[in-house]
């Protein structure tokens, strides 16, 4: 009787283990390369163009101010030997004032640009996440991982979905 119980228990364990390993083989995993996706998306170029045009006037103003500072600094180097003390002090103060103006205008502009970039990137990220879910459901994937956070994957058992994601997001 004990032998029959042991044999039945072993058979049950073997059956359960086979079922578990069979379901492990059925686990379908997809992989996405986010850097690859971002680099191929037409939306990214559009965002860059939009931000360039949106902030072009203010950037040009800052570039002109930088040019003026360089001009005045070079003038100081060239002519300081022939300038009076008062002229040197006045030119130094003018240059310092221009540098302060550049910092005062430059920092907020860069912060504003970063905020706008983040807003636009959030929209694209939402499209990407939606596309990943769509592709995963259509392809009946159990799991989709990000390539950069995966230490190892067997390319024979994992499908790279990046190009499919780019295709779906590009249509939106």
N, CA and C of each residue as an Amber inpcrd file, in Angstrom:
protein
   516
   0.8160000  -1.1800000   0.0000000   0.0000000   0.0000000   0.0000000
   0.8690000   1.2570000   0.0000000   1.9410000   1.2340000   0.8150000
   2.8350000   2.3800000   0.8560000   3.4910000   2.5830000  -0.5030000
   3.8580000   1.4820000  -1.1570000   4.4740000   1.5750000  -2.4790000
   3.5230000   2.2080000  -3.4890000   2.2690000   1.8140000  -3.4310000
   1.2710000   2.3560000  -4.3450000   1.0870000   3.8500000  -4.1000000
   1.0690000   4.2440000  -2.8250000   0.9270000   5.6530000  -2.4760000
   2.1190000   6.4530000  -2.9910000   3.3400000   5.9240000  -2.7740000
   4.5520000   6.5970000  -3.2430000   4.5490000   6.7160000  -4.7620000
   4.1710000   5.6510000  -5.4330000   4.1480000   5.6500000  -6.8940000
   3.1240000   6.6530000  -7.4070000   1.9590000   6.6890000  -6.7790000
   0.9110000   7.6340000  -7.1880000   1.3550000   9.0710000  -6.9370000
   1.9790000   9.2940000  -5.7940000   2.4620000  10.6360000  -5.4640000
   3.5350000  11.0770000  -6.4470000   4.4500000  10.1650000  -6.7890000
   5.5160000  10.4800000  -7.7500000   4.9200000  10.7830000  -9.1190000
   3.9350000  10.0020000  -9.5240000   3.2980000  10.2120000 -10.8260000
   2.5830000  11.5630000 -10.8570000   1.9090000  11.8960000  -9.7570000
   1.2180000  13.1750000  -9.6700000   2.2110000  14.3280000  -9.7210000
   3.3190000  14.2270000  -8.9830000   4.3630000  15.2580000  -8.9860000
   4.9430000  15.4240000 -10.3850000   5.2240000  14.3120000 -11.0440000
   5.7890000  14.3700000 -12.3960000   4.8220000  15.0480000 -13.3500000
   3.5510000  14.7270000 -13.2250000   2.5330000  15.3390000 -14.0840000
   2.4530000  16.8390000 -13.8390000   2.4550000  17.2200000 -12.5690000
   2.3980000  18.6420000 -12.2370000   3.6350000  19.3800000 -12.7320000
   4.7930000  18.7720000 -12.5740000   6.0360000  19.3970000 -13.0240000
   6.0500000  19.5410000 -14.5400000   5.5530000  18.5430000 -15.2410000
   5.5060000  18.6260000 -16.6970000   4.5570000  19.7320000 -17.1290000
   3.4440000  19.8380000 -16.4430000   2.4890000  20.8990000 -16.7640000
   3.0830000  22.2690000 -16.5060000   3.8060000  22.4060000 -15.3970000
   4.4290000  23.6830000 -15.0640000   5.5080000  24.0340000 -16.0710000
   6.3120000  23.0510000 -16.4540000   7.3710000  23.3570000 -17.4120000
   6.7960000  23.5970000 -18.8000000   5.7100000  22.9420000 -19.1400000
   5.0790000  23.1840000 -20.4380000   4.5260000  24.5970000 -20.4920000
   3.9370000  25.0580000 -19.3800000   3.4230000  26.4250000 -19.3810000
   4.5610000  27.4370000 -19.3640000   5.7050000  27.0600000 -18.7820000
   6.8630000  27.9570000 -18.7990000   7.3650000  28.1390000 -20.2190000
   7.3110000  27.0820000 -21.0250000   7.7340000  27.1960000 -22.4150000
   6.7470000  28.0340000 -23.2170000   5.5000000  28.0670000 -22.7860000
   4.4760000  28.8070000 -23.5090000   4.5030000  30.2970000 -23.1810000
   5.3060000  30.7030000 -22.2320000   5.4120000  32.1070000 -21.8340000
   6.0720000  32.8880000 -22.9670000   5.3360000  33.7870000 -23.5780000
   5.8190000  34.5310000 -24.7420000   6.2940000  35.9070000 -24.2820000
   7.5720000  36.2050000 -24.5540000   8.1860000  37.4450000 -24.0820000
   8.6150000  38.2980000 -25.2690000   8.2840000  39.5700000 -25.1950000
   8.7160000  40.5360000 -26.1980000   9.6980000  41.5120000 -25.5770000
  10.4700000  42.1530000 -26.4290000  11.5040000  43.0730000 -25.9730000
  11.4020000  44.3540000 -26.7890000  11.5660000  45.5040000 -26.1480000
  11.5820000  46.7730000 -26.8690000  12.8500000  47.5420000 -26.5280000
  13.4430000  48.1330000 -27.5440000  14.6370000  48.9630000 -27.3930000
  14.1810000  50.4150000 -27.4880000  14.0330000  51.0660000 -26.3450000
  13.4620000  52.4090000 -26.3050000  14.3120000  53.4190000 -27.0720000
  15.6340000  53.3280000 -26.9610000  16.4950000  54.2630000 -27.6950000
  16.2850000  54.1040000 -29.1940000  16.1960000  52.8790000 -29.6470000
  15.9580000  52.5970000 -31.0560000  14.6070000  53.1670000 -31.4910000
  13.6080000  52.9780000 -30.6670000  12.2680000  53.4780000 -30.9850000
  12.2860000  54.9990000 -31.1020000  12.8360000  55.6730000 -30.0910000
  12.8790000  57.1380000 -30.1280000  13.6470000  57.6540000 -31.3400000
  14.7420000  56.9960000 -31.6770000  15.5620000  57.4820000 -32.7930000
  14.8630000  57.3300000 -34.1410000  13.9310000  56.4030000 -34.2470000
  13.2520000  56.1550000 -35.5210000  11.9060000  56.8640000 -35.6650000
  11.3970000  57.4160000 -34.6020000  10.0590000  58.0120000 -34.6590000
  10.0620000  59.3730000 -35.3600000   9.1880000  59.5670000 -36.3280000
   9.0960000  60.8770000 -36.9790000   8.5870000  61.9630000 -36.0200000
   7.8660000  61.5560000 -34.9900000   7.3610000  62.5210000 -34.0130000
   8.5010000  63.2470000 -33.3010000   9.6330000  62.5700000 -33.1220000
  10.7550000  63.1920000 -32.4160000  11.3290000  64.3550000 -33.2280000
  11.4670000  64.1710000 -34.5330000  11.9570000  65.2520000 -35.3920000
  10.9600000  66.4070000 -35.4030000   9.6900000  66.0680000 -35.3870000
   8.6420000  67.0930000 -35.3810000   8.6990000  67.9030000 -34.0850000
   8.9270000  67.2200000 -32.9640000   9.0470000  67.9090000 -31.6730000
  10.2270000  68.8670000 -31.7080000  11.3470000  68.3960000 -32.2270000
  12.5450000  69.2370000 -32.2940000  12.2880000  70.4840000 -33.1400000
  11.6370000  70.3050000 -34.2810000  11.3210000  71.4480000 -35.1460000
  10.3680000  72.4180000 -34.4480000   9.3710000  71.8750000 -33.7860000
   8.3970000  72.7100000 -33.0840000   9.0730000  73.5480000 -32.0120000
   9.9190000  72.9050000 -31.2160000  10.5990000  73.6270000 -30.1390000
  11.5870000  74.6460000 -30.6930000  12.2740000  74.2930000 -31.7830000
  13.2060000  75.2390000 -32.4040000  12.4690000  76.5030000 -32.8380000
  11.3530000  76.3290000 -33.5130000  10.6180000  77.5040000 -33.9930000
   9.9610000  78.2640000 -32.8420000   9.4990000  77.5400000 -31.8370000
   8.8340000  78.1700000 -30.6990000   9.7770000  79.0870000 -29.9250000
  11.0290000  78.6800000 -29.8050000  11.9810000  79.4460000 -29.0010000
  13.0430000  80.1600000 -29.8420000  12.8890000  80.1770000 -31.1480000
  13.9110000  80.7320000 -32.0440000  14.2020000  82.2030000 -31.7580000
  13.1770000  82.9930000 -31.5940000  13.3700000  84.4290000 -31.3990000
  14.1510000  84.7230000 -30.1160000  13.7780000  84.0590000 -29.0490000
  14.4650000  84.2970000 -27.7700000  15.8950000  83.7700000 -27.8060000
  16.1110000  82.6380000 -28.4910000  17.4740000  82.1160000 -28.6160000
  18.3450000  83.0590000 -29.4290000  17.7820000  83.6190000 -30.4970000
  18.5390000  84.5650000 -31.3170000  18.9220000  85.7930000 -30.5050000
  18.0140000  86.2400000 -29.6670000  18.2940000  87.3860000 -28.8010000
  19.4800000  87.0790000 -27.8750000  19.4870000  85.8700000 -27.3040000
  20.5910000  85.4800000 -26.4200000  21.8990000  85.3190000 -27.1950000
  21.8190000  84.7610000 -28.3980000  23.0250000  84.6120000 -29.2200000
  23.6030000  85.9720000 -29.5860000  22.7280000  86.9450000 -29.8720000
  23.1960000  88.2970000 -30.1730000  23.8830000  88.8930000 -28.9470000
  23.2840000  88.6850000 -27.7930000  23.8700000  89.1930000 -26.5540000
  25.2330000  88.5450000 -26.2990000  25.3560000  87.2400000 -26.5540000
  26.6530000  86.5650000 -26.4100000  27.6780000  87.1590000 -27.3670000
  27.2660000  87.4370000 -28.5810000  28.1580000  88.0550000 -29.5640000
  28.6040000  89.4350000 -29.1170000  27.6740000  90.2060000 -28.5590000
  28.0130000  91.5380000 -28.0530000  29.0050000  91.4480000 -26.8970000
  28.8240000  90.4660000 -26.0310000  29.7480000  90.2780000 -24.9030000
  31.1390000  89.9410000 -25.4260000  31.2060000  89.0220000 -26.3920000
  32.5120000  88.6710000 -26.9800000  33.1770000  89.8900000 -27.6160000
  32.3890000  90.6700000 -28.3440000  32.9270000  91.8630000 -29.0010000
  33.5080000  92.8260000 -27.9720000  32.7440000  93.1000000 -26.9120000
  33.2060000  94.0350000 -25.8770000  34.4260000  93.4860000 -25.1320000
  34.4600000  92.1670000 -24.8890000  35.6130000  91.5600000 -24.2090000
  36.8610000  91.6620000 -25.0820000  36.7100000  91.4160000 -26.3810000
  37.8510000  91.5470000 -27.2980000  38.3030000  92.9960000 -27.3870000
  37.3460000  93.9120000 -27.3930000  37.6620000  95.3420000 -27.4160000
  38.4720000  95.7160000 -26.1760000  38.0600000  95.1610000 -25.0300000
  38.7790000  95.4420000 -23.7920000  40.2180000  94.9330000 -23.8830000
  40.4000000  93.7210000 -24.4050000  41.7500000  93.1550000 -24.5370000
  42.6090000  94.0010000 -25.4730000  42.0130000  94.4300000 -26.5910000
  42.7710000  95.1930000 -27.5830000  43.1290000  96.5870000 -27.0950000
  42.1690000  97.2410000 -26.4600000  42.3130000  98.6720000 -26.2050000
  42.5710000  99.0390000 -24.7490000  42.6120000  98.0690000 -23.8630000
  42.7590000  98.4050000 -22.4390000  44.0740000  99.1230000 -22.1460000
  45.1060000  98.8220000 -22.9140000  46.4060000  99.4740000 -22.6870000
  46.3350000 100.9710000 -22.9760000  45.4670000 101.3680000 -23.8850000
  45.3720000 102.7900000 -24.2490000  44.1990000 103.4890000 -23.5670000
  43.4160000 102.7580000 -22.7970000  42.2530000 103.3410000 -22.1230000
  42.6490000 103.9430000 -20.7860000  41.8630000 104.9410000 -20.3990000
  42.0530000 105.4870000 -19.0550000  41.4530000 104.5080000 -18.0460000
  41.7600000 104.7160000 -16.7850000  41.2300000 103.8560000 -15.7180000
  39.7070000 103.8980000 -15.7050000  39.1290000 105.0920000 -15.8570000
  37.6700000 105.2420000 -15.8620000  37.0350000 104.4970000 -17.0360000
  37.6680000 104.5570000 -18.2070000  37.1520000 103.8600000 -19.3840000
  37.1980000 102.3390000 -19.1800000  38.2810000 101.8670000 -18.5690000
  38.4080000 100.4240000 -18.2970000  37.3140000  99.9600000 -17.3330000
  37.1090000 100.7310000 -16.2680000  36.0840000 100.3870000 -15.2810000
  34.7020000 100.3890000 -15.9400000  34.4320000 101.3830000 -16.7560000
  33.1320000 101.4920000 -17.4220000  32.8980000 100.3020000 -18.3600000
  33.9250000  99.9240000 -19.1140000  33.7810000  98.8040000 -20.0450000
  33.6200000  97.4820000 -19.2980000  34.3780000  97.3100000 -18.2010000
  34.2260000  96.0970000 -17.3780000  32.8010000  95.9920000 -16.8360000
  32.2960000  97.1120000 -16.3210000  30.9380000  97.1240000 -15.7700000
  29.9020000  96.8360000 -16.8530000  30.1410000  97.3630000 -18.0440000
  29.2290000  97.1060000 -19.1630000  29.2150000  95.6110000 -19.5020000
  30.4030000  95.0110000 -19.5500000  30.5110000  93.5750000 -19.8600000
  29.8370000  92.7530000 -18.7650000  30.0870000  93.1010000 -17.5040000
  29.4690000  92.3730000 -16.3930000  27.9450000  92.5030000 -16.4210000
  27.4620000  93.6800000 -16.7410000  26.0170000  93.8910000 -16.8410000
  25.4060000  93.0420000 -17.9500000  26.1110000  92.9610000 -19.0710000
  25.6350000  92.1390000 -20.1850000  25.6460000  90.6570000 -19.8070000
  26.6770000  90.2270000 -19.0590000  26.7530000  88.8320000 -18.6170000
  25.6170000  88.5100000 -17.6470000  25.3100000  89.4460000 -16.7590000
  24.1960000  89.2420000 -15.8330000  22.8680000  89.1660000 -16.5830000
  22.7130000  90.0160000 -17.5960000  21.4970000  89.9850000 -18.4110000
  21.3750000  88.6440000 -19.1290000  22.5030000  88.1410000 -19.6360000
  22.5080000  86.8470000 -20.3150000  22.0750000  85.7390000 -19.3550000
  22.6310000  85.7570000 -18.1470000  22.2660000  84.7380000 -17.1560000
  20.7990000  84.8720000 -16.7510000  20.3490000  86.1050000 -16.5740000
  18.9700000  86.3600000 -16.1580000  17.9710000  85.8890000 -17.2050000
  18.3040000  86.0540000 -18.4700000  17.4040000  85.6300000 -19.5470000
  17.6370000  84.1740000 -19.9460000  18.8790000  83.7160000 -19.8400000
  19.2370000  82.3800000 -20.3230000  18.7010000  81.2470000 -19.4730000
  18.8430000  81.3590000 -18.1670000  18.3990000  80.2730000 -17.2760000
  16.8990000  79.9950000 -17.3930000  16.0720000  81.0230000 -17.2960000
  14.6310000  80.7500000 -17.4280000  14.2610000  80.1760000 -18.8000000
  14.9440000  80.6280000 -19.8380000  14.6640000  80.1000000 -21.1710000
  14.9950000  78.6160000 -21.2320000  16.1510000  78.2390000 -20.7290000
  16.5350000  76.8210000 -20.7410000  15.5610000  75.9800000 -19.9170000
  15.1260000  76.5080000 -18.7850000  14.1440000  75.7840000 -17.9660000
  12.8130000  75.6460000 -18.7040000  12.4060000  76.7010000 -19.3750000
  11.1500000  76.6660000 -20.1290000  11.2430000  75.6570000 -21.2770000
  12.3950000  75.6220000 -21.9340000  12.6020000  74.6610000 -23.0230000
  12.5200000  73.2360000 -22.4830000  13.1440000  72.9820000 -21.3340000
  13.1010000  71.6430000 -20.7380000  11.6740000  71.2340000 -20.3750000
  10.9140000  72.1640000 -19.8320000   9.5210000  71.8740000 -19.4810000
   8.7340000  71.5000000 -20.7350000   8.9030000  72.2780000 -21.7960000
   8.1940000  72.0000000 -23.0530000   8.6350000  70.6640000 -23.6540000
   9.9480000  70.3790000 -23.5890000  10.4400000  69.0900000 -24.0900000
   9.7790000  67.9490000 -23.3280000   9.7320000  68.0760000 -22.0200000
   9.1240000  67.0330000 -21.1900000   7.6390000  66.8610000 -21.5000000
   6.9490000  67.9690000 -21.7580000   5.5290000  67.8800000 -22.1160000
   5.3500000  67.1100000 -23.4230000   6.1670000  67.4460000 -24.4060000
   6.0650000  66.7860000 -25.7100000   6.4950000  65.3200000 -25.6200000
   7.5520000  65.0470000 -24.8510000   8.0070000  63.6650000 -24.6870000
   6.9630000  62.8120000 -23.9700000   6.2510000  63.4140000 -23.0400000
   5.2020000  62.6720000 -22.3260000   4.1190000  62.2110000 -23.3000000
   3.7940000  63.0550000 -24.2690000   2.8010000  62.6680000 -25.2800000
   3.2980000  61.4780000 -26.0990000   4.5690000  61.5320000 -26.5010000
   5.1460000  60.4450000 -27.3030000   5.2510000  59.1700000 -26.4680000
   5.6390000  59.3070000 -25.2040000   5.7350000  58.1370000 -24.3340000
   4.3760000  57.4570000 -24.1910000   3.3290000  58.2400000 -24.0890000
   1.9750000  57.6770000 -24.0030000   1.6530000  56.8980000 -25.2720000
   2.0050000  57.4520000 -26.4300000   1.7820000  56.7470000 -27.6970000
   2.5650000  55.4370000 -27.7370000   3.8030000  55.4780000 -27.2390000
   4.6480000  54.2810000 -27.2440000   4.0580000  53.2060000 -26.3330000
   3.6620000  53.5940000 -25.1300000   3.0830000  52.6250000 -24.1870000
   1.8090000  52.0190000 -24.7670000   0.9700000  52.8610000 -25.3600000
  -0.2580000  52.3540000 -25.9830000   0.0680000  51.3880000 -27.1180000
   1.0900000  51.7230000 -27.9110000   1.4910000  50.8550000 -29.0260000
   2.0500000  49.5320000 -28.5170000   2.8230000  49.5760000 -27.4420000
   3.3700000  48.3420000 -26.8620000   2.2220000  47.4380000 -26.4120000
   1.2400000  48.0210000 -25.7310000   0.0870000  47.2320000 -25.2820000
  -0.6730000  46.6510000 -26.4680000  -0.8540000  47.4550000 -27.5060000
  -1.5750000  47.0000000 -28.7000000  -0.8460000  45.8430000 -29.3880000
   0.4600000  46.0050000 -29.5930000   1.2590000  44.9590000 -30.2520000
   1.3080000  43.7060000 -29.3810000   1.4420000  43.8920000 -28.0730000
   1.5060000  42.7430000 -27.1610000   0.1950000  41.9570000 -27.1730000
  -0.9130000  42.6570000 -27.1780000  -2.2130000  41.9690000 -27.2020000
  -2.4350000  41.2530000 -28.5300000  -2.1130000  41.9320000 -29.6330000
  -2.2940000  41.3070000 -30.9500000  -1.3880000  40.0960000 -31.1200000
  -0.1570000  40.1960000 -30.6130000   0.8000000  39.0990000 -30.7350000
   0.6890000  38.0730000 -29.6270000  -0.2520000  38.3000000 -28.7020000
  -0.4820000  37.4010000 -27.5700000   0.7830000  37.1880000 -26.7340000
   1.4600000  38.3090000 -26.4320000   2.6480000  38.2590000 -25.5800000
   2.2150000  38.2880000 -24.1250000   2.8920000  37.4840000 -23.3090000
   2.6090000  37.4580000 -21.8790000   3.3360000  38.5830000 -21.1570000
   4.4360000  39.0160000 -21.7530000   5.2900000  39.9920000 -21.0880000
   6.0900000  40.7480000 -22.1460000   6.2870000  42.0500000 -21.9060000
   7.1560000  42.8560000 -22.7580000   8.1360000  43.5660000 -21.8390000
   9.4120000  43.4110000 -22.1460000  10.4640000  44.0040000 -21.3180000
  11.2020000  45.0870000 -22.0940000  11.8170000  45.9940000 -21.3490000
  12.6510000  47.0270000 -21.9470000  14.0760000  46.4910000 -22.0200000
  14.6750000  46.5840000 -23.2000000  15.9930000  46.0030000 -23.4380000
  17.0500000  46.5410000 -22.4700000  17.0280000  47.8360000 -22.1970000
  18.0510000  48.4430000 -21.3450000  18.0180000  47.9440000 -19.9080000
  16.8810000  47.4400000 -19.4630000  16.7830000  46.9630000 -18.0820000
  16.8710000  45.4460000 -17.9810000  17.0750000  44.7870000 -19.1130000
  17.1820000  43.3330000 -19.1310000  18.6510000  42.9530000 -19.2220000
  19.1260000  42.2030000 -18.2590000  20.5340000  41.8280000 -18.2180000
  20.8600000  40.8130000 -19.2940000  20.0250000  39.8180000 -19.4350000
  20.2730000  38.7860000 -20.4450000  18.9490000  38.3350000 -21.0320000
  18.9640000  38.0630000 -22.3200000  17.8160000  37.4440000 -22.9670000
  18.3180000  36.5570000 -24.0930000  17.6230000  35.4770000 -24.3020000
  17.9590000  34.5550000 -25.3810000  17.2310000  35.0400000 -26.6320000
  17.9570000  35.5030000 -27.6400000  17.3000000  36.0510000 -28.8270000
  16.4280000  35.0360000 -29.5700000  16.6530000  33.7500000 -29.3300000
  15.8190000  32.7280000 -29.9660000  14.4490000  32.6100000 -29.3100000
  14.3540000  33.0560000 -28.0570000  13.1030000  32.8950000 -27.3170000
  12.4000000  34.2190000 -27.0310000  13.0370000  35.3260000 -27.4080000
  12.4650000  36.6440000 -27.1530000  12.3600000  37.3910000 -28.4770000
  11.2260000  38.0170000 -28.7000000  11.0100000  38.7610000 -29.9440000
  11.2460000  40.2480000 -29.7170000  12.0390000  40.8670000 -30.5880000
  12.2440000  42.3120000 -30.5200000  11.0690000  42.9830000 -31.2260000
  10.2980000  43.7250000 -30.4730000   9.0900000  44.3600000 -30.9940000
   9.3060000  45.8170000 -31.3900000  10.5290000  46.3040000 -31.2910000
  10.8140000  47.7280000 -31.4940000  10.3130000  48.2460000 -32.8350000
  10.6050000  47.5340000 -33.9150000  10.1850000  48.0020000 -35.2390000
   8.6650000  48.0310000 -35.3800000   7.9960000  47.0660000 -34.7680000
   6.5240000  47.0590000 -34.8050000   5.9690000  48.2640000 -34.0480000
   6.6130000  48.5940000 -32.9310000   6.1720000  49.7350000 -32.1310000
   6.3560000  51.0220000 -32.9330000   7.5180000  51.1600000 -33.5770000
   7.7800000  52.3470000 -34.4000000   6.7230000  52.4630000 -35.4970000
   6.4020000  51.3520000 -36.1110000   5.4060000  51.3380000 -37.1890000
   4.0410000  51.8150000 -36.6880000   3.6250000  51.3140000 -35.5430000
   2.3150000  51.6870000 -34.9880000   2.2980000  53.1570000 -34.5740000
   3.3370000  53.6010000 -33.8630000   3.3640000  54.9840000 -33.3720000
   3.5020000  55.9650000 -34.5360000   4.2480000  55.6000000 -35.5610000
   4.4460000  56.4910000 -36.7110000   3.1440000  56.7950000 -37.4340000
   2.1930000  55.9050000 -37.3390000   0.9000000  56.1000000 -38.0050000
  -0.0160000  57.0470000 -37.2360000   0.3480000  57.3590000 -36.0070000
  -0.5250000  58.1990000 -35.1640000  -0.1140000  59.6490000 -35.2340000
